[in-house]
Amino acid sequence: MTDDELAQYIDDILEELRENAGKEVSREELEKELRRFLEYGVPPDHAKQTLVKKYTTERPRPSAERILIVDLKPNEPSVHVLARIVSINPREITVKGEKRTIYYGILGDESGTVSFTAWKDFEVNKGDVFEITNAYTKEWQGVVKLNFGDRTRLTKTDDARIPEVNAEPRSFKIKDLRGGLSTVELTARILEIQEREVEASGQKKTVYSGLLGDETGKAQFTAWHDFGLKEDMVIKVTGGYVKAWKGIPQFSFDEKATVETVDATLIPKDGVKTQHISLSELVDRNGALDIEVEGTVIEIRPGSGVVSRCPQCNRVLQNGKCMTHGEVEGVPDVRLKLTLDDGTGSIGTILSRPLAEKLLGKSLPDLQGQSETLITTMGKTLFGHRLLVSGNALSDDYGITLIAHDATLHDFDITKEAEHITEELEELR
């Protein structure tokens, strides 16, 4: 990109920030961040949108404005909802050595449901519809929860304002899991399980985490209660919820959920496999665990080739310095940062030393010895060729990045492919 083109992009960003009441940011700071995006191979238009979003001031919602449950976000201090009480239950807890009764349950409106906790008795009953003001939200284990405190006001209103709410669990396959889902019903095989101790609300608690799978894919899970789970069990969980980390869904369930062991033949062990998906589906899912994709290498990104890493934290050094540990003697390594495209979408992928050596057909010492011609070697070997890559796909402000576990050159025979297409066209006549 030329300096003039860069200047135009910065002008466009500043103009959009002015129109959208954005935060004040200097031209120099924008240029620095934009150049950093471009160095990482982020397309200019995508980089522009990311910076506009970063510096646009989010206008606070007026406290009197009603919000739908589906639009609730964590840590909102003054929330107004119109909702029906789907369920409510008392619970006795101990706070600072004193016993206290709180109430928890589920609220629903036309957009969805949310769990709530009332820190005193608001004298509500299942099925009642209320105008609720000055409630507040928190996030617990990646899920938004609504809280009623001393400032919260509940005003009973006409039942007809909110339709009957269906809070019945909805059945999902693993490939359809998305962050924010609640009351989920999932049948899956336990592929891995580990026990670990965590601290929650100042108390130590044993949780069980691992990997689940069905015929559509795999997902990480966390059980916050001892359900007696074991590897290779096929279980049906009713009442779970989903959070996401960098786009990868993580299924969770606690003592409120129902867990039952079902017939293991429902999901055979050999039926849980790495799923091959298109890049457009991967982009739509915004991340996935243990998937396989195929695409053409359309870019070898900056940062590919021989690098030096910090011996303490493994970060790539910049000018011989680690951003955490300062000037250190680097450990040589090799990596590949590529952009793949399959005609339906594009993603980035990062390949570690073993895969880079495998694809380039050279060891790290060999690659160190040809530093001047390495870019040419990478281009001839990879650019325009098709790769079959498997691994975990993460999402962030830069898009989707597949952290590769395996990669293979997968070029097809153009002549055979043309003959195959011709045969298909002949059959359509």
HELIX and SHEET records of a PDB file:
HELIX    1   1 ASP A    3  GLU A   19  1                                  17    
HELIX    2   2 ARG A   27  GLU A   39  1                                  13    
HELIX    3   3 PRO A   44  TYR A   55  1                                  12    
HELIX    4   4 ILE A   69  ASP A   71  5                                   3    
HELIX    5   5 ASP A  159  ARG A  161  5                                   3    
HELIX    6   6 ILE A  174  ASP A  176  5                                   3    
HELIX    7   7 ALA A  264  LEU A  266  5                                   3    
HELIX    8   8 LYS A  269  GLY A  271  5                                   3    
HELIX    9   9 LEU A  279  ARG A  285  1                                   7    
HELIX   10  10 ARG A  353  LEU A  360  1                                   8    
HELIX   11  11 LEU A  364  GLN A  368  1                                   5    
HELIX   12  12 LEU A  374  LEU A  382  1                                   9    
HELIX   13  13 ILE A  414  LEU A  428  1                                  15    
SHEET    1   A 6 ARG A 153  LYS A 156  0                                        
SHEET    2   A 6 VAL A 129  TRP A 140 -1                                        
SHEET    3   A 6 VAL A  79  VAL A  95 -1                                        
SHEET    4   A 6 GLU A  98  ASP A 109 -1                                        
SHEET    5   A 6 GLY A 112  ALA A 118 -1                                        
SHEET    6   A 6 VAL A 143  PHE A 148  1                                        
SHEET    1   B 7 ARG A 170  PHE A 172  0                                        
SHEET    2   B 7 VAL A 184  ALA A 200  1                                        
SHEET    3   B 7 GLN A 203  ASP A 214 -1                                        
SHEET    4   B 7 GLY A 217  ALA A 223 -1                                        
SHEET    5   B 7 ILE A 248  PHE A 253  1                                        
SHEET    6   B 7 VAL A 234  TRP A 245 -1                                        
SHEET    7   B 7 THR A 258  THR A 261 -1                                        
SHEET    1   C 4 GLN A 275  HIS A 276  0                                        
SHEET    2   C 4 ALA A 288  ILE A 300  1                                        
SHEET    3   C 4 VAL A 331  ASP A 341 -1                                        
SHEET    4   C 4 GLY A 305  ARG A 309 -1                                        
SHEET    1   D 5 GLN A 275  HIS A 276  0                                        
SHEET    2   D 5 ALA A 288  ILE A 300  1                                        
SHEET    3   D 5 ARG A 386  ASP A 396 -1                                        
SHEET    4   D 5 GLY A 399  LEU A 409 -1                                        
SHEET    5   D 5 SER A 346  LEU A 351  1                                        
SHEET    1   E 2 LYS A 321  CYS A 322  0                                        
SHEET    2   E 2 GLY A 326  GLU A 327 -1                                        
END                                                                             
